[in-house]
Amino acid sequence: MSIFIDKNVCNGCGQMKETLCERICPGDLLFRNAEHKAEIRSQSDCWTCGACVKACPVQAIDLKLPSQILKSNVSLRAQCKKQYTVWEIRNENGTKEEFIIPATTGNGVE
């Protein structure tokens, strides 16, 4: 698995000192490039934890799922809300499936 950043969607988190994905990446692999867009240093070093996917406020980052798990060209995208996270699977034919995961307080209590 690996992440892909859509440069046409990424806004570089505006005037923030660092992008939200850059701040949250546990591997310190993301950075803002010369065009002020998020970029990954090394796909092979990515842990594919999905933290950046959830952190992106404009949903510019997709997690591409390997063909061993699903068909090729399938991606996973997250959109975080206050009370839940919506995970969307996009299939190669353009169809989408959504899964809504409630947010918790950290101790399993909603």
Secondary structure, 3 states (H helix, E strand, C coil): CEEEECCCCCCCCCCCCCCHHHHHCCCCCEEECCCCCEEECCHHHCCCCCHHHHHCCCCCEEEEECCCCCCCCEEEEEEECCCEEEEEEECCCCCEEEEEEECCCCCCCC
